[in-house]
Every structure is written in C-alpha cells, then in structure tokens.
Amino acid sequence: MAIFLTENSKVIVQGMTGSEGLKHTTRMLASGTNVVGGVNPRKAGTTVDFPEGKQVPVFGTVAEAMAQTGADVSVLFVPPAFTKAAVIEAIDAGIGLAVVITEGVAVKDTAEFYNYSLGKGTRIIGPNCPGLISPGKSNAGIIPADIAGPGKIGLVSKSGTLTYQMMFELRDFGFSTGVGIGGDPIIGTTHIDCLEAFENDPETVAIVMIGEIGGDAEERAAAYIKEHVTKPVVGYVAGFTAPEGKTMGHAGAIVSGSSGTAQAKKEALEAAGVKVGKTPSETAALMREIMESLPA
C-alpha cells in the first residue's frame, strides 16, 4: 500500500507553466501520475500540450482547479517569494496534500503557512524537498520514477539525493512509498509523521529513515520508534565528517556542541533498536539483510 499518495490521487501543479513546472510535470505524467490541471492566474483557460498527446488544462485558482477536476494533491513549483501565498491559497481551497518543492523559502514564511495549515486538513510536505513517490502508482515531485518499483519498504528522508540512492540500491525489493521531507529548519511533515503512517500501513514491512546533522528531529524520531514502532527500522545520518558550527548544504544542518551531531543522532537511534549504517550503501545492506530474513 502507499502512504499519502495513491493511484487514485488527482494532482494539480501550481506553477506548471514555468520552466521547472513544465519539466517535472512532463516527468510526472510519463511515470503515470494523474495530473489533472495546472494553476496560473495569467494563463487560466488555456491548455498545455505534453508528450503522447496529453493535454492539461490551466486554471486561475486552486479552488477552481479542485472544483473542475476533483484534485486532492497540489505540487508547488513556485518562486520562493510567492510560495507562502500559494500554499495558503491551496490550504484555503481545502487541498488534502500540498507538496512544496521550492527551495530558498524564508523560514518565517514556512512557519506562517505551516501554522496556518494546522487544523485545516492540509498535509504539507517540504519545502525544499523532492516530494514523494508511490512507485507504480503516483509520483508528486521530482523523484526519478524509474529507479525503483513497488514493494514493501517505506522510506523517509531529509535528503533528496540520498532518497534516490537508497531507492536505487534497494530497487530489487521496491518501495511502498518514498517521502523526501526536506532539510529546512521547519518542515510540514516530519520523520515521526511518516514513521506513524508506515507503522499503520499493512503492506509496509520495514522502514528506512535518513536524517542529517542539525536540530533534534532524529532524536525525537528515535524516542517515537522506541515507544510506537514495531516494524524493523534502519537509519543513516548524513554528516559524520561535518565540522562543528558550520551550516552544511541544508539550512537546518547546523551543529552546536554535541547537540545535533551525527554521532549523537546515531547513538539515540541505536538505543531505540535502530540499526544505523555508516554510509548509505552500508545502510542499504542492513535493510537487505532484514528483507531477506522476513517471510516472503
């Protein structure tokens, strides 16, 4: 089974007519995603032609797109300055899932649209994330669709490229859903949200969790796993060689003292019974052992 995104998901793309939106909508359609519309107030009423004769209508607002198509997922390729307004528009329209691919969104803006979403029924993934994929069913974002097929591993990752590597290394087993949650200091969906969903999904049998230095999300996830997760979990924490006090790549990846280090996160996860690899490939090998030991 899949979490958050299924073969029945109807996807709209906010910013579909921009260069990134066009490129990735083309890829989403090619992977079988049911993209039912785009949103751009300046191009409302037009249609966009995609390969293989696919035409996708453009609507002026998210609300209009949802009313016309029954869409329940929006993928946002909107410049950082306009991202907050676009997410709030999607929340106000009642979208069930908003996947915010944009990087460089001001943390203040993310805090405001995340807080605005609470209690309104919209799950936000991202920002600064590759999105999520339920292989063979749907793909909302920029994850390459051909690196792994459907299977029974659940994946949650802060890092886009490590999402791709892990899916490729475990492609012979396949995935129920892979979720790239993003590496910003504030994100809409956390490791814990995904762990809970995978634990409750009857067809996910094991979970890979990829974290990175900075913050305490992985430590909190470790505490959650100890209390609530019965399925086997393997983990990887990016940044063992990162110098202290430096921001590394992702805005959230900053270490102060022993707090937020890869070693501290590794120890917390191992104390919760999670096997932690020293490299992505070692992590994949740990999951391979688990999958081979489980009944077919």
Stockholm file with secondary structure:
# STOCKHOLM 1.0

chainA/1-296         MAIFLTENSKVIVQGMTGSEGLKHTTRMLASGTNVVGGVNPRKAGTTVDFPEGKQVPVFGTVAEAMAQTGADVSVLFVPPAFTKAAVIEAIDAGIGLAVVITEGVAVKDTAEFYNYSLGKGTRIIGPNCPGLISPGKSNAGIIPADIAGPGKIGLVSKSGTLTYQMMFELRDFGFSTGVGIGGDPIIGTTHIDCLEAFENDPETVAIVMIGEIGGDAEERAAAYIKEHVTKPVVGYVAGFTAPEGKTMGHAGAIVSGSSGTAQAKKEALEAAGVKVGKTPSETAALMREIMESLPA
#=GR chainA/1-296 SS CCSSCCTTCCEEEETTTSHHHHHHHHHHHHTTCCEEEEECGGGTTCEEEEGGGEEEEEESSHHHHHHHHCCCEEEECCCHHHHHHHHHHHHHHTCSEEEECCSCCCHHHHHHHHHHHTTTTCEEECSSSCEEEETTTEEEESCCTTSCCEEEEEEEESCHHHHHHHHHHTTTTCEEEEEECCCSSSCSSCHHHHHHHHHHCTTCCEEEEEEESSSSHHHHHHHHHHHHCCSCEEEEEECTTCCTTCBCSSTTCBCBTTBTCHHHHHHHHHHTTCEEESSHHHHHHHHHHHHHHSCC
#=GC SS_cons         CCSSCCTTCCEEEETTTSHHHHHHHHHHHHTTCCEEEEECGGGTTCEEEEGGGEEEEEESSHHHHHHHHCCCEEEECCCHHHHHHHHHHHHHHTCSEEEECCSCCCHHHHHHHHHHHTTTTCEEECSSSCEEEETTTEEEESCCTTSCCEEEEEEEESCHHHHHHHHHHTTTTCEEEEEECCCSSSCSSCHHHHHHHHHHCTTCCEEEEEEESSSSHHHHHHHHHHHHCCSCEEEEEECTTCCTTCBCSSTTCBCBTTBTCHHHHHHHHHHTTCEEESSHHHHHHHHHHHHHHSCC
//
